[in-house]
Every structure is written in C-alpha cells, then in structure tokens.
Amino acid sequence: MLSAIILAAGDSARMGRPKAVLQWRGKPFIEHVCAALRSAGVEDRVVVLGRSSKEILSAWTPAEEKVALNLKPEHGQLSSLREGLGVVSEFTEAFMVCLVDQPAVLPETYKKLVEFWSYNKDSIVIPRTFRAADSRLKRGHPIIIPAKYRSLCFEGPLEKGLHWVTHNPLASIADLEVKDPEVVRDIDTPEDYEALVRPQN
C-alpha cells in the first residue's frame, strides 16, 4: 500500500495568501494535487495544513483525504511530514511526499512514479527532468520514501528538511527520468503564480 502526504502547512509569506487555495484552471492548487493522486490510485491521502487551515477548508472540501495539522509550520517541511506520518495508514509500505505548490505536475507523472516504485520498493524514488534553463537534469517532487526510512524522517534536524533524508548515507535512491518540467517548478511568489496562469503563445 502506498500513501501520500501533501504538504500545505506553510505560511506562504512571499505569496501573501495560502498557496493551497490559489486557482488554476478552475480549481484550487490543493485539489489539482489530490485529484492527480486519486487518478494514480493512491487511496490513502493525508493533507498537512497549518495556521491557514480554516481558510483552506472553507475553500476546499476533502474527498476522503485525511487532514493533519502542523501548529508550528515555521519549523519547515520535515515538521509537516512528521505530522502527516502520524496519520497515514499503519499498513503503508511507502509514502509519496507531494508539494501543494505543484498543481501542474501531470497525472501521468504520478502514475509513472507509482509504477516505478512498485519495482523499486527498497529505494527512495525521485523524479528528475531536463531543465532548459541550465541544460541539466534536476531532481524534483513528488518523491516516494519507503516505510523502512520512516525513522530517518524523525531523526533529522528540522532545519535540514527532506534534504537530510534523501542525502542520508543509509538511503538508497532510484531516479526516474520524466518529461515533465513541472516536477522542478515551485510557485513561491506572485510572479511565479502569474507565470503559471499566463496564457502560453
């Protein structure tokens, strides 16, 4: 069984409003991520919210997603992941860590990650794609972490974030190359958001 943890607890200080409720193609960011996970067959889904939880839940209705709260989101991604891990199914073999500010990652990419993980269950699965800006392959999100590495998520210093887990010498990594530039795009500022919603010529 594979679970998903969607990280949506940040204060979105640079954006000025919760990124989870930003609209893209008629739906809030958080719904795009959850819908892609549903289409990929990930049934156990946990959304981690922070201080904007009431605002987010007034704009978005979970469809069987479980909700966890991180009351101290300033402690970073790892603190949110820990809250999510407290809610995932006890039967999960691995957990996919998803970012709420990646609404445009293709549903097909999620499916490819799940399939690739099914053949690489002992490794952390990380997508990577060619980035034209610097002509190199770059790793992105979402990533899949086997349950056997769960303890690493609780041992690492909070300030190191997920980087501490994925670069731990005890961790085995399996890269999956995808043709989806959205896996390396984060939307942190109003300018980033404008670039996403701006019509393409």
N, C-alpha and C positions, 0 to 999 in steps of 0.2 A: 504494500500500500504506500502510495506517495501522498504527502500532504503539501500544502502551500501556505506560506506566511507572507502576507502583503504588508510591507512597512509603510505606514501612513500616519506616523505619530509626530513627525517633525513640525516645528512651528512655522515653517515656510516664511521666515523673516525677510528674505530677499524678494520673494514673490509678493508679499504683502497680504496674502489671503491663503487659505488652505489649498494646497495643490490637488488634493483628492477631489474637490468639487469643481475644479476648472472644467469648462465644457470643451469637448472636441467631438465633432460630427454628431452633435445632438445628445451626447451622454457625458456624464462626469468621468473624469480620469479613472476613478476607482472602479466604475462599472466596466470600463473597457478591459481593465486588467482581470477582473473577476470573470467576465464573460469569456475571455480567452482561455482562462483556466478551466472553466466549465466545458468548453469545446474540446479541450485536450483530455478530458476525462478525469481531472483532478477533483475528487469528491470532497476531500477534507480540506477546507479552506478557512484560514484564520486571518482576519484583518486587525492589525495593531494600530489603534488610534491614540491620540494624545490629548492635549488641552482643548483642541477644536472638535472633540468627539461629538458634542451636541449639534454643532453646525453641520458637520458631515452627515450625521444620521438624520438630520432634518431634510437633507438634500438627496439622500441615497438610502434605499431600502435594501438590506441584505437579502439575498436569495439563498438561504441556508448557510451563508457564511457565518462563522463564529466571530465574535468581537472580543479582543483583549485590549486592556488599557495600559499605557505607559505613562505614569504620572510624572516622570522625570525625563522627558524626551531629549533634554539638553545633554544627556549622557551618551547620546549617539545611537547608531544603528544596532550595535551589539546589545544595548539595553532593551531595545524594542524586540529584537529577535528572541531574547530570553523570555520576555513576556509571552510572545507567541508560542514558544516551545512548551510553556506551561498549559497550553490549551489544545495543542494538536492531539490527534488520536494516539492512544498508547500503543496501537498496532502499527504505527507508521514505520516504514523502512528507510525513508529519507524525507527531507523537506526542501521544497523549492522556495528560495528567497526571492521575492519579487518587490520591485520598487513602484510606488504609486505614480511617480512622475515619468513612467514609461508607457503611456497609453497606446502608443502606436506600434509597439512590438507585435509582429504578425502572429495571429493564432497558430499558423503553421509552424512558427518557430517554437512555440510552447510544445506542440506535438512532437517535433523533432527532438527536443530536449528530453521529453519523457521517454521516447523510444530509445534514444541513445543511452539514457540512464539504465534502461531495462537490461542492457548488455554490459553495463559498467557499474554495477551496484556497489562496488567497493571504493569507488573514486568520487571525488568532488567534480561535478560536471559544470564546465564553464563555457559559455558560447564566446566565440570571437569572430570578428568580421574585419574586412579590409576597410580602413579609414582613408578616404582620399586626401584628407587634409594634410596628413603626414606620410602617406604612402606606406602604411604598415598595418599589420594585423594587430588588433587591440581587443583585449578581453572586456566583457560586459556583463550584463544581467538579463534575465534571471539566472541564478545558479542553483544547482541541486547538491545538497550536502547529505551524505549517508548518515543514518542514525548513530552509527558507530563513532562519529565525530561530534556527537552532541556535547560531550563533556568539554571539548575544546571551546565551545561557544560560551561556556560558563567560567573557563579558566583564564581567558584572555583579558588583558587590560582594556577597559572600556574605550579609552582614547585611541586604541589601535584599530578598533572596529573589525569588520569582517576580513580586512586585510590580514589580520593576525591569524585567522583560521585558515584562509586559503593559502597562506605562505608558510604555514607551520611545517616543520620538517617531518612531522608524523603523518601528514596528509598526502594522499595520492591524488593527482589531478588528471582529469581527462578533458582535453579541449575539444569542442565541437565547432567546426568552422561553418558559419551560416552566412547566407547572402541577405542579411537584414541589418542595415545600418542603425536601426532604432535601438539595438541592444547596447549601443555605446552612447546614446544620447540621453542626457538628463535635462530636465526642464526646471531650472532654478530661479530664473528671473523673468520679469515681464517681457524682456527682449527674446528670451528663449521661447516663451509661450507664443509670442507674435510670429516667430519664425515657423512654429509648428502649424498654426492656423492659417497663415498667409497662403492664398491660392498659388499653386505652382504653375508656372508658364509651360 
